[in-house]
Amino acid sequence: MTTTHFDNVSVTTKANVYFDGKCVSHGFTLADGTKKSVGVILPATLTFNTGAPEIMECVGGSCDYKLDGTDVWVTSGEGDKFNVPGNAKFQIRVTEGFEAYHYICHFG
């Protein structure tokens, strides 16, 4: 089931803008201190580095992703989640002509 909203959060109002605007996100903190971000990735192939482990949840559109150490691209669509280990790299590819990839990043 796709997450549609969060209640009782503190939102960082200044956007995080990466890759010349191809990825834009906003961080927020839940009442229990849990940190997350919500964002959108426009058509591109981008490489990300993690500090902590992440769970990427697709809430709209789709992407292909490739985890560090693999040669396999996997498709993630609305309602799908994928895990990324801490201190790792991964790639996300959003294809031109398709809806942008809308996501929630669950940290830790």
N, CA, C and O atoms as CSV, one atom per row, in Angstrom:
chain,resi,resn,atom,element,x,y,z
A,1,MET,N,N,0.832,-1.175,0.000
A,1,MET,CA,C,0.000,0.000,0.000
A,1,MET,C,C,0.883,1.248,0.000
A,1,MET,O,O,1.848,1.325,0.761
A,2,THR,N,N,0.567,2.195,-0.825
A,2,THR,CA,C,1.348,3.414,-0.964
A,2,THR,C,C,1.031,4.391,0.162
A,2,THR,O,O,-0.135,4.626,0.477
A,3,THR,N,N,2.063,4.953,0.761
A,3,THR,CA,C,1.886,5.992,1.775
A,3,THR,C,C,1.392,7.254,1.090
A,3,THR,O,O,1.992,7.697,0.111
A,4,THR,N,N,0.306,7.844,1.586
A,4,THR,CA,C,-0.261,9.034,0.953
A,4,THR,C,C,-0.045,10.305,1.748
A,4,THR,O,O,-0.063,11.394,1.174
A,5,HIS,N,N,0.162,10.197,3.072
A,5,HIS,CA,C,0.408,11.400,3.871
A,5,HIS,C,C,0.995,11.021,5.226
A,5,HIS,O,O,0.939,9.866,5.647
A,6,PHE,N,N,1.563,12.028,5.900
A,6,PHE,CA,C,2.086,11.891,7.251
A,6,PHE,C,C,1.468,12.985,8.102
A,6,PHE,O,O,1.330,14.118,7.642
A,7,ASP,N,N,1.095,12.669,9.323
A,7,ASP,CA,C,0.560,13.654,10.259
A,7,ASP,C,C,1.644,14.041,11.264
A,7,ASP,O,O,2.591,13.289,11.496
A,8,ASN,N,N,1.487,15.233,11.857
A,8,ASN,CA,C,2.345,15.684,12.966
A,8,ASN,C,C,3.827,15.620,12.628
A,8,ASN,O,O,4.590,14.907,13.280
A,9,VAL,N,N,4.229,16.364,11.611
A,9,VAL,CA,C,5.631,16.381,11.186
A,9,VAL,C,C,6.200,17.792,11.253
A,9,VAL,O,O,5.462,18.777,11.244
A,10,SER,N,N,7.505,17.871,11.320
A,10,SER,CA,C,8.235,19.110,11.191
A,10,SER,C,C,8.948,19.060,9.842
A,10,SER,O,O,9.738,18.148,9.595
A,11,VAL,N,N,8.677,20.034,8.966
A,11,VAL,CA,C,9.189,20.012,7.596
A,11,VAL,C,C,10.293,21.053,7.409
A,11,VAL,O,O,10.176,22.186,7.875
A,12,THR,N,N,11.351,20.660,6.728
A,12,THR,CA,C,12.378,21.599,6.306
A,12,THR,C,C,11.854,22.289,5.051
A,12,THR,O,O,11.614,21.637,4.034
A,13,THR,N,N,11.677,23.600,5.122
A,13,THR,CA,C,11.025,24.298,4.011
A,13,THR,C,C,11.936,24.539,2.816
A,13,THR,O,O,11.451,24.657,1.690
A,14,LYS,N,N,13.247,24.616,3.036
A,14,LYS,CA,C,14.161,24.801,1.910
A,14,LYS,C,C,14.410,23.453,1.256
A,14,LYS,O,O,14.774,22.485,1.923
A,15,ALA,N,N,14.212,23.399,-0.047
A,15,ALA,CA,C,14.378,22.148,-0.795
A,15,ALA,C,C,15.849,21.763,-0.917
A,15,ALA,O,O,16.736,22.615,-0.958
A,16,ASN,N,N,16.076,20.456,-0.974
A,16,ASN,CA,C,17.379,19.911,-1.349
A,16,ASN,C,C,17.334,19.721,-2.863
A,16,ASN,O,O,16.509,18.957,-3.364
A,17,VAL,N,N,18.190,20.392,-3.577
A,17,VAL,CA,C,18.199,20.327,-5.036
A,17,VAL,C,C,19.527,19.712,-5.478
A,17,VAL,O,O,20.599,20.241,-5.185
A,18,TYR,N,N,19.438,18.594,-6.183
A,18,TYR,CA,C,20.616,17.851,-6.616
A,18,TYR,C,C,20.617,17.685,-8.134
A,18,TYR,O,O,19.580,17.794,-8.789
A,19,PHE,N,N,21.790,17.421,-8.669
A,19,PHE,CA,C,21.938,17.073,-10.086
A,19,PHE,C,C,21.273,18.107,-10.998
A,19,PHE,O,O,20.484,17.758,-11.876
A,20,ASP,N,N,21.601,19.381,-10.779
A,20,ASP,CA,C,21.074,20.479,-11.607
A,20,ASP,C,C,19.554,20.477,-11.669
A,20,ASP,O,O,18.971,20.781,-12.710
A,21,GLY,N,N,18.911,20.135,-10.556
A,21,GLY,CA,C,17.453,20.179,-10.478
A,21,GLY,C,C,16.749,18.909,-10.909
A,21,GLY,O,O,15.519,18.861,-10.920
A,22,LYS,N,N,17.500,17.881,-11.262
A,22,LYS,CA,C,16.870,16.610,-11.677
A,22,LYS,C,C,16.295,15.846,-10.488
A,22,LYS,O,O,15.444,14.976,-10.674
A,23,CYS,N,N,16.744,16.155,-9.267
A,23,CYS,CA,C,16.222,15.547,-8.044
A,23,CYS,C,C,15.988,16.661,-7.030
A,23,CYS,O,O,16.901,17.419,-6.704
A,24,VAL,N,N,14.760,16.750,-6.538
A,24,VAL,CA,C,14.399,17.766,-5.549
A,24,VAL,C,C,13.661,17.070,-4.412
A,24,VAL,O,O,12.737,16.292,-4.647
A,25,SER,N,N,14.077,17.356,-3.171
A,25,SER,CA,C,13.412,16.724,-2.030
A,25,SER,C,C,13.278,17.699,-0.875
A,25,SER,O,O,13.938,18.737,-0.828
A,26,HIS,N,N,12.394,17.334,0.068
A,26,HIS,CA,C,12.227,18.049,1.326
A,26,HIS,C,C,12.344,17.042,2.454
A,26,HIS,O,O,11.726,15.978,2.415
A,27,GLY,N,N,13.140,17.380,3.458
A,27,GLY,CA,C,13.269,16.523,4.625
A,27,GLY,C,C,12.191,16.856,5.640
A,27,GLY,O,O,11.721,17.990,5.725
A,28,PHE,N,N,11.808,15.842,6.407
A,28,PHE,CA,C,10.875,16.081,7.503
A,28,PHE,C,C,11.149,15.105,8.626
A,28,PHE,O,O,11.769,14.060,8.431
A,29,THR,N,N,10.670,15.470,9.818
A,29,THR,CA,C,10.874,14.666,11.012
A,29,THR,C,C,9.528,14.367,11.642
A,29,THR,O,O,8.715,15.268,11.850
A,30,LEU,N,N,9.293,13.090,11.947
A,30,LEU,CA,C,8.065,12.682,12.614
A,30,LEU,C,C,8.138,13.032,14.099
A,30,LEU,O,O,9.215,13.331,14.615
A,31,ALA,N,N,7.011,12.997,14.777
A,31,ALA,CA,C,6.945,13.336,16.198
A,31,ALA,C,C,7.887,12.470,17.038
A,31,ALA,O,O,8.379,12.924,18.072
A,32,ASP,N,N,8.144,11.236,16.611
A,32,ASP,CA,C,9.032,10.337,17.367
A,32,ASP,C,C,10.513,10.533,17.027
A,32,ASP,O,O,11.365,9.803,17.533
A,33,GLY,N,N,10.824,11.518,16.168
A,33,GLY,CA,C,12.204,11.821,15.801
A,33,GLY,C,C,12.696,11.130,14.542
A,33,GLY,O,O,13.816,11.385,14.100
A,34,THR,N,N,11.878,10.256,13.952
A,34,THR,CA,C,12.248,9.559,12.723
A,34,THR,C,C,12.370,10.557,11.580
A,34,THR,O,O,11.487,11.392,11.382
A,35,LYS,N,N,13.471,10.469,10.823
A,35,LYS,CA,C,13.698,11.377,9.686
A,35,LYS,C,C,13.393,10.680,8.371
A,35,LYS,O,O,13.695,9.501,8.182
A,36,LYS,N,N,12.782,11.443,7.461
A,36,LYS,CA,C,12.435,10.956,6.127
A,36,LYS,C,C,12.583,12.114,5.155
A,36,LYS,O,O,12.785,13.258,5.562
A,37,SER,N,N,12.484,11.813,3.880
A,37,SER,CA,C,12.381,12.880,2.885
A,37,SER,C,C,11.389,12.449,1.821
A,37,SER,O,O,11.179,11.260,1.583
A,38,VAL,N,N,10.787,13.440,1.190
A,38,VAL,CA,C,9.905,13.196,0.052
A,38,VAL,C,C,10.449,14.002,-1.113
A,38,VAL,O,O,10.936,15.119,-0.937
A,39,GLY,N,N,10.362,13.424,-2.310
A,39,GLY,CA,C,10.926,14.135,-3.434
A,39,GLY,C,C,10.483,13.593,-4.767
A,39,GLY,O,O,9.627,12.714,-4.870
A,40,VAL,N,N,11.101,14.153,-5.778
A,40,VAL,CA,C,10.797,13.781,-7.156
A,40,VAL,C,C,12.101,13.749,-7.947
A,40,VAL,O,O,12.986,14.583,-7.755
A,41,ILE,N,N,12.197,12.768,-8.841
A,41,ILE,CA,C,13.338,12.668,-9.750
A,41,ILE,C,C,12.803,12.754,-11.175
A,41,ILE,O,O,11.934,11.980,-11.576
A,42,LEU,N,N,13.334,13.699,-11.921
A,42,LEU,CA,C,12.950,13.907,-13.315
A,42,LEU,C,C,13.760,12.972,-14.213
A,42,LEU,O,O,14.728,12.370,-13.749
A,43,PRO,N,N,13.386,12.840,-15.480
A,43,PRO,CA,C,14.110,11.933,-16.376
A,43,PRO,C,C,15.623,12.178,-16.380
A,43,PRO,O,O,16.097,13.270,-16.695
A,44,ALA,N,N,16.354,11.135,-16.022
A,44,ALA,CA,C,17.822,11.168,-15.941
A,44,ALA,C,C,18.278,9.826,-15.401
A,44,ALA,O,O,17.464,9.019,-14.951
A,45,THR,N,N,19.589,9.588,-15.448
A,45,THR,CA,C,20.209,8.476,-14.742
A,45,THR,C,C,21.167,9.091,-13.736
A,45,THR,O,O,22.126,9.766,-14.110
A,46,LEU,N,N,20.898,8.851,-12.441
A,46,LEU,CA,C,21.621,9.519,-11.365
A,46,LEU,C,C,22.235,8.498,-10.419
A,46,LEU,O,O,21.662,7.434,-10.185
A,47,THR,N,N,23.405,8.826,-9.876
A,47,THR,CA,C,24.070,7.971,-8.902
A,47,THR,C,C,24.030,8.644,-7.536
A,47,THR,O,O,24.430,9.799,-7.386
A,48,PHE,N,N,23.541,7.904,-6.544
A,48,PHE,CA,C,23.413,8.391,-5.181
A,48,PHE,C,C,24.343,7.617,-4.259
A,48,PHE,O,O,24.654,6.453,-4.513
A,49,ASN,N,N,24.782,8.264,-3.191
A,49,ASN,CA,C,25.575,7.632,-2.140
A,49,ASN,C,C,24.774,7.686,-0.849
A,49,ASN,O,O,24.164,8.708,-0.539
A,50,THR,N,N,24.771,6.594,-0.096
A,50,THR,CA,C,24.059,6.572,1.173
A,50,THR,C,C,25.038,6.659,2.335
A,50,THR,O,O,26.196,6.256,2.224
A,51,GLY,N,N,24.555,7.187,3.437
A,51,GLY,CA,C,25.268,7.104,4.705
A,51,GLY,C,C,24.633,5.973,5.497
A,51,GLY,O,O,25.245,4.933,5.739
A,52,ALA,N,N,23.393,6.206,5.891
A,52,ALA,CA,C,22.604,5.194,6.604
A,52,ALA,C,C,21.845,4.349,5.589
A,52,ALA,O,O,21.681,4.765,4.442
A,53,PRO,N,N,21.383,3.174,5.992
A,53,PRO,CA,C,20.508,2.391,5.103
A,53,PRO,C,C,19.250,3.193,4.762
A,53,PRO,O,O,18.798,4.017,5.557
A,54,GLU,N,N,18.696,2.949,3.591
A,54,GLU,CA,C,17.497,3.653,3.144
A,54,GLU,C,C,16.496,2.661,2.575
A,54,GLU,O,O,16.865,1.625,2.022
A,55,ILE,N,N,15.228,2.998,2.721
A,55,ILE,CA,C,14.160,2.314,2.007
A,55,ILE,C,C,13.528,3.353,1.107
A,55,ILE,O,O,13.033,4.377,1.579
A,56,MET,N,N,13.544,3.091,-0.185
A,56,MET,CA,C,12.942,3.998,-1.161
A,56,MET,C,C,11.543,3.477,-1.493
A,56,MET,O,O,11.382,2.336,-1.928
A,57,GLU,N,N,10.546,4.318,-1.285
A,57,GLU,CA,C,9.152,3.953,-1.553
A,57,GLU,C,C,8.624,4.809,-2.697
A,57,GLU,O,O,8.650,6.037,-2.617
A,58,CYS,N,N,8.151,4.173,-3.754
A,58,CYS,CA,C,7.588,4.889,-4.896
A,58,CYS,C,C,6.124,5.238,-4.608
A,58,CYS,O,O,5.315,4.357,-4.314
A,59,VAL,N,N,5.793,6.529,-4.696
A,59,VAL,CA,C,4.414,6.964,-4.488
A,59,VAL,C,C,3.780,7.492,-5.773
A,59,VAL,O,O,2.614,7.889,-5.765
A,60,GLY,N,N,4.526,7.503,-6.875
A,60,GLY,CA,C,4.007,7.916,-8.167
A,60,GLY,C,C,5.069,7.766,-9.233
A,60,GLY,O,O,6.263,7.893,-8.961
A,61,GLY,N,N,4.629,7.496,-10.446
A,61,GLY,CA,C,5.579,7.293,-11.532
A,61,GLY,C,C,6.314,5.977,-11.365
A,61,GLY,O,O,5.803,5.036,-10.758
A,62,SER,N,N,7.518,5.924,-11.909
A,62,SER,CA,C,8.333,4.717,-11.778
A,62,SER,C,C,9.783,5.058,-12.077
A,62,SER,O,O,10.101,6.131,-12.591
A,63,CYS,N,N,10.653,4.111,-11.741
A,63,CYS,CA,C,12.070,4.237,-12.060
A,63,CYS,C,C,12.630,2.837,-12.220
A,63,CYS,O,O,11.984,1.846,-11.880
A,64,ASP,N,N,13.837,2.775,-12.741
A,64,ASP,CA,C,14.644,1.571,-12.685
A,64,ASP,C,C,15.780,1.904,-11.729
A,64,ASP,O,O,16.284,3.027,-11.718
A,65,TYR,N,N,16.178,0.927,-10.932
A,65,TYR,CA,C,17.297,1.153,-10.026
A,65,TYR,C,C,18.289,-0.001,-10.124
A,65,TYR,O,O,17.944,-1.128,-10.479
A,66,LYS,N,N,19.532,0.329,-9.795
A,66,LYS,CA,C,20.601,-0.666,-9.817
A,66,LYS,C,C,21.443,-0.452,-8.561
A,66,LYS,O,O,22.010,0.620,-8.355
A,67,LEU,N,N,21.514,-1.478,-7.736
A,67,LEU,CA,C,22.308,-1.404,-6.520
A,67,LEU,C,C,23.781,-1.603,-6.827
A,67,LEU,O,O,24.137,-2.285,-7.788
A,68,ASP,N,N,24.632,-1.007,-6.010
A,68,ASP,CA,C,26.078,-1.131,-6.164
A,68,ASP,C,C,26.483,-2.609,-6.149
A,68,ASP,O,O,26.008,-3.384,-5.320
A,69,GLY,N,N,27.353,-2.978,-7.062
A,69,GLY,CA,C,27.831,-4.353,-7.123
A,69,GLY,C,C,26.991,-5.278,-7.979
A,69,GLY,O,O,27.294,-6.466,-8.086
A,70,THR,N,N,25.932,-4.749,-8.595
A,70,THR,CA,C,25.107,-5.568,-9.485
A,70,THR,C,C,25.093,-4.934,-10.871
A,70,THR,O,O,25.413,-3.756,-11.030
A,71,ASP,N,N,24.723,-5.718,-11.858
A,71,ASP,CA,C,24.563,-5.208,-13.219
A,71,ASP,C,C,23.104,-5.243,-13.640
A,71,ASP,O,O,22.791,-5.038,-14.813
A,72,VAL,N,N,22.206,-5.501,-12.690
A,72,VAL,CA,C,20.795,-5.706,-12.999
A,72,VAL,C,C,19.985,-4.458,-12.658
A,72,VAL,O,O,20.029,-3.972,-11.527
A,73,TRP,N,N,19.247,-3.944,-13.639
A,73,TRP,CA,C,18.301,-2.862,-13.424
A,73,TRP,C,C,16.954,-3.486,-13.049
A,73,TRP,O,O,16.488,-4.417,-13.704
A,74,VAL,N,N,16.338,-2.961,-11.987
A,74,VAL,CA,C,15.053,-3.455,-11.496
A,74,VAL,C,C,14.051,-2.308,-11.556
A,74,VAL,O,O,14.380,-1.182,-11.183
A,75,THR,N,N,12.836,-2.578,-12.020
A,75,THR,CA,C,11.803,-1.544,-12.117
A,75,THR,C,C,11.051,-1.425,-10.792
A,75,THR,O,O,10.691,-2.426,-10.173
A,76,SER,N,N,10.824,-0.182,-10.373
A,76,SER,CA,C,10.051,0.115,-9.164
A,76,SER,C,C,8.934,1.073,-9.550
A,76,SER,O,O,9.186,2.161,-10.068
A,77,GLY,N,N,7.690,0.657,-9.293
A,77,GLY,CA,C,6.528,1.483,-9.614
A,77,GLY,C,C,5.757,1.841,-8.356
A,77,GLY,O,O,6.153,1.489,-7.245
A,78,GLU,N,N,4.659,2.541,-8.547
A,78,GLU,CA,C,3.853,3.009,-7.421
A,78,GLU,C,C,3.517,1.856,-6.470
A,78,GLU,O,O,3.028,0.808,-6.892
A,79,GLY,N,N,3.791,2.071,-5.182
A,79,GLY,CA,C,3.542,1.068,-4.161
A,79,GLY,C,C,4.723,0.161,-3.882
A,79,GLY,O,O,4.724,-0.567,-2.889
A,80,ASP,N,N,5.744,0.195,-4.755
A,80,ASP,CA,C,6.932,-0.647,-4.561
A,80,ASP,C,C,7.934,0.042,-3.640
A,80,ASP,O,O,7.981,1.269,-3.556
A,81,LYS,N,N,8.730,-0.767,-2.954
A,81,LYS,CA,C,9.821,-0.285,-2.105
A,81,LYS,C,C,11.076,-1.084,-2.431
A,81,LYS,O,O,11.000,-2.251,-2.815
A,82,PHE,N,N,12.220,-0.447,-2.275
A,82,PHE,CA,C,13.473,-1.192,-2.361
A,82,PHE,C,C,14.439,-0.690,-1.293
A,82,PHE,O,O,14.412,0.477,-0.903
A,83,ASN,N,N,15.290,-1.599,-0.831
A,83,ASN,CA,C,16.245,-1.326,0.242
A,83,ASN,C,C,17.626,-1.036,-0.328
A,83,ASN,O,O,18.089,-1.693,-1.261
A,84,VAL,N,N,18.270,-0.031,0.262
A,84,VAL,CA,C,19.633,0.317,-0.109
A,84,VAL,C,C,20.480,0.249,1.164
A,84,VAL,O,O,20.129,0.874,2.165
A,85,PRO,N,N,21.586,-0.497,1.143
A,85,PRO,CA,C,22.427,-0.576,2.339
A,85,PRO,C,C,23.083,0.764,2.660
A,85,PRO,O,O,23.171,1.645,1.805
A,86,GLY,N,N,23.541,0.906,3.899
A,86,GLY,CA,C,24.300,2.089,4.283
A,86,GLY,C,C,25.669,2.087,3.632
A,86,GLY,O,O,26.207,1.036,3.283
A,87,ASN,N,N,26.223,3.271,3.475
A,87,ASN,CA,C,27.560,3.448,2.898
A,87,ASN,C,C,27.699,2.727,1.561
A,87,ASN,O,O,28.664,2.000,1.325
A,88,ALA,N,N,26.718,2.945,0.699
A,88,ALA,CA,C,26.698,2.288,-0.611
A,88,ALA,C,C,26.314,3.295,-1.691
A,88,ALA,O,O,25.892,4.416,-1.405
A,89,LYS,N,N,26.474,2.864,-2.927
A,89,LYS,CA,C,26.025,3.642,-4.081
A,89,LYS,C,C,24.872,2.902,-4.727
A,89,LYS,O,O,24.783,1.676,-4.654
A,90,PHE,N,N,23.980,3.669,-5.366
A,90,PHE,CA,C,22.957,3.066,-6.207
A,90,PHE,C,C,22.582,4.056,-7.289
A,90,PHE,O,O,22.767,5.264,-7.142
A,91,GLN,N,N,22.053,3.524,-8.377
A,91,GLN,CA,C,21.634,4.372,-9.490
A,91,GLN,C,C,20.124,4.299,-9.644
A,91,GLN,O,O,19.506,3.256,-9.429
A,92,ILE,N,N,19.549,5.430,-10.022
A,92,ILE,CA,C,18.133,5.500,-10.386
A,92,ILE,C,C,18.062,6.057,-11.796
A,92,ILE,O,O,18.730,7.035,-12.132
A,93,ARG,N,N,17.241,5.415,-12.609
A,93,ARG,CA,C,17.032,5.838,-14.001
A,93,ARG,C,C,15.533,6.086,-14.201
A,93,ARG,O,O,14.704,5.198,-14.002
A,94,VAL,N,N,15.216,7.318,-14.599
A,94,VAL,CA,C,13.845,7.684,-14.965
A,94,VAL,C,C,13.868,7.979,-16.455
A,94,VAL,O,O,14.644,8.810,-16.925
A,95,THR,N,N,13.022,7.299,-17.178
A,95,THR,CA,C,13.039,7.375,-18.642
A,95,THR,C,C,12.266,8.584,-19.151
A,95,THR,O,O,11.164,8.877,-18.687
A,96,GLU,N,N,12.863,9.277,-20.110
A,96,GLU,CA,C,12.223,10.418,-20.781
A,96,GLU,C,C,10.883,9.974,-21.358
A,96,GLU,O,O,10.772,8.883,-21.918
A,97,GLY,N,N,9.874,10.819,-21.217
A,97,GLY,CA,C,8.558,10.508,-21.768
A,97,GLY,C,C,7.636,9.807,-20.780
A,97,GLY,O,O,6.454,9.606,-21.060
A,98,PHE,N,N,8.184,9.430,-19.611
A,98,PHE,CA,C,7.383,8.798,-18.563
A,98,PHE,C,C,7.212,9.784,-17.411
A,98,PHE,O,O,7.947,10.766,-17.309
A,99,GLU,N,N,6.235,9.515,-16.547
A,99,GLU,CA,C,6.022,10.359,-15.375
A,99,GLU,C,C,7.267,10.329,-14.488
A,99,GLU,O,O,7.938,9.303,-14.377
A,100,ALA,N,N,7.561,11.454,-13.867
A,100,ALA,CA,C,8.680,11.526,-12.934
A,100,ALA,C,C,8.492,10.517,-11.802
A,100,ALA,O,O,7.374,10.072,-11.541
A,101,TYR,N,N,9.584,10.161,-11.135
A,101,TYR,CA,C,9.567,9.228,-10.011
A,101,TYR,C,C,9.351,10.026,-8.730
A,101,TYR,O,O,10.204,10.826,-8.346
A,102,HIS,N,N,8.223,9.814,-8.071
A,102,HIS,CA,C,7.888,10.467,-6.811
A,102,HIS,C,C,8.160,9.472,-5.691
A,102,HIS,O,O,7.727,8.323,-5.777
A,103,TYR,N,N,8.864,9.885,-4.645
A,103,TYR,CA,C,9.319,8.926,-3.651
A,103,TYR,C,C,9.261,9.460,-2.222
A,103,TYR,O,O,9.190,10.664,-1.978
A,104,ILE,N,N,9.294,8.507,-1.293
A,104,ILE,CA,C,9.587,8.770,0.115
A,104,ILE,C,C,10.858,7.993,0.423
A,104,ILE,O,O,10.961,6.810,0.097
A,105,CYS,N,N,11.809,8.642,1.039
A,105,CYS,CA,C,13.025,7.982,1.490
A,105,CYS,C,C,12.927,7.802,2.993
A,105,CYS,O,O,12.882,8.776,3.744
A,106,HIS,N,N,12.893,6.550,3.427
A,106,HIS,CA,C,12.850,6.209,4.853
A,106,HIS,C,C,14.286,5.923,5.285
A,106,HIS,O,O,14.886,4.953,4.821
A,107,PHE,N,N,14.844,6.752,6.165
A,107,PHE,CA,C,16.241,6.615,6.585
A,107,PHE,C,C,16.386,5.651,7.750
A,107,PHE,O,O,15.497,5.532,8.593
A,108,GLY,N,N,17.540,4.955,7.781
A,108,GLY,CA,C,17.920,4.139,8.919
A,108,GLY,C,C,17.225,2.832,8.967
A,108,GLY,O,O,17.457,2.042,9.883
